[in-house]
Amino acid sequence: MTKTNELKPCPFCGGEAERRERFDGYDTFGYVMCGACLVQTDADGCKNPENDWNCRDVPQWTTELPTEEGFYFVFCQKDGIKVVEVYSSGFVVVNGRSGLHIELFVKKFKPLWYKIPTPPLPTQEDVKDE
């Protein structure tokens, strides 16, 4: 893992980004990942992941409830930014551990939402917990 000084801060959380590589058994692909919130560029054949990272738009947060399942960043005044998974059943799972119905989640945390374009990869800590 090589840290690159030329990378801009994460457009989602402001965290420090680093260039990484992934080997799929045949080829090695470069990608950029935020060390704080784990959002990343695509790692399947991108020729210049640093450029893709630095040229992304700043996300537009919304108070509107998610209309599709998937991974989202949520910003809560009390807890900061977290990654959650929203299911079609109406449940929100925080950090892969606890679930709340979306209405209770909104009532408790009053979050701002942003859909993550690329689902985060599990961290080494997540793998240890399983």
N, C-alpha and C positions, 0 to 999 in steps of 0.2 A: 504494500500500500504506500503510495507516494503522495505526500501532501504537496499541493501546488499553490504557490502564492498568488497565481493569476486568477484563481476561482473567486467569484463573487460569493457573498454570504447567501445562505439559503433564502429563496424568495418566500418561503412559507413561514419559517420561524426565526430566521436571522442567524442560524447556527453555522458553524464552520464546515465547509465542504471539503471532501478529499476525493482524489481520483483512485479508483480501484480497478481490479481486473477479475474476470470470471472465466474459468475454463470449463467448456461444456463437453469435454472428451475428445474434441477434434480441434477446436480453435479457441484462442483467448480473445475476449472482448473487453474493451475498456468501458467504464461507466463512471459517473460521478454520483456520490451519495453524501447526504448531510449526516454528520456524526451525531446530531441531536435528535432530529425527528425521523431520520432514516428514509426520507423521500429520495428518489434516485432517477437518473435518466435511464432510457432503455439501454439494455446491455446486449442487444442482438444485432450486431453488425454496424453499430454507429461508428462512423469514421472519425468524428471529432466530438467526443462527449463533453469536453470542456466548453466548446462553443455552444452546444445545445444547452448546457447548464447556464451559461452566462447570458444567453439571449432569451430566456423564458420571461414571460410576463409575470408581474406580481399578482398573486391570486386575489380574487375578489371574494371576500367573506360574505356570508349571508345569514340571516336569521330564519330563513325559510327551511322547513323540515325537508330532509332528503326524500326524493321521490323514487329513488332506485337503491337497491342494495349495493353494498361495496364498502370500501375503506374511505374514511373521512378524517380530516383534521378537525378537531373541535377546539375552540378557544373558550375557556371559562375564566372569568375574573379571578376566582379563588385558586384554581389549579393550573392555570396556564394552558399550554397546548398539549393535547393528547391525541393519539391515534385510536379511532374506534372503528368497529365494523358494524354496519347496519344490515339487518336481515329483513327479508320480505315479510316475515311474521310480525314485524314491528318491534323487534328487540334490538338493543344497542349493547354490544360487548366491548368493554373497556380493557385494553391490555390483554385480551384473550382470556380473561379470568372471570369477570362478573358481568351479568347481564341485567338490564333494566328495560322495561317497556319504554319506547321512545317518548311517550307523553310524560312519564315520571322523570325520565332523564332531562327533558327540557325544563320541567317545573323545578327540578332540583338545581341544575347547573346553568340554565339560561345561556346556552352556548351559541357561538357563531360557528357556521359550518363551511367546510371547503372539501370538495370531492378530490381525493388523491388520484391523479391520472395513472400512476403505476403503483400497485399494491406493495407495501414494504416487505422486505425479506426478514425472516426471523433472525434475531441477534443471537450471539453465543449464549447470553443469559437466558433467552427464551428456550433454547435447546436444552440447557442444563436443568431448567425447571420441569421439563416433561418427563 
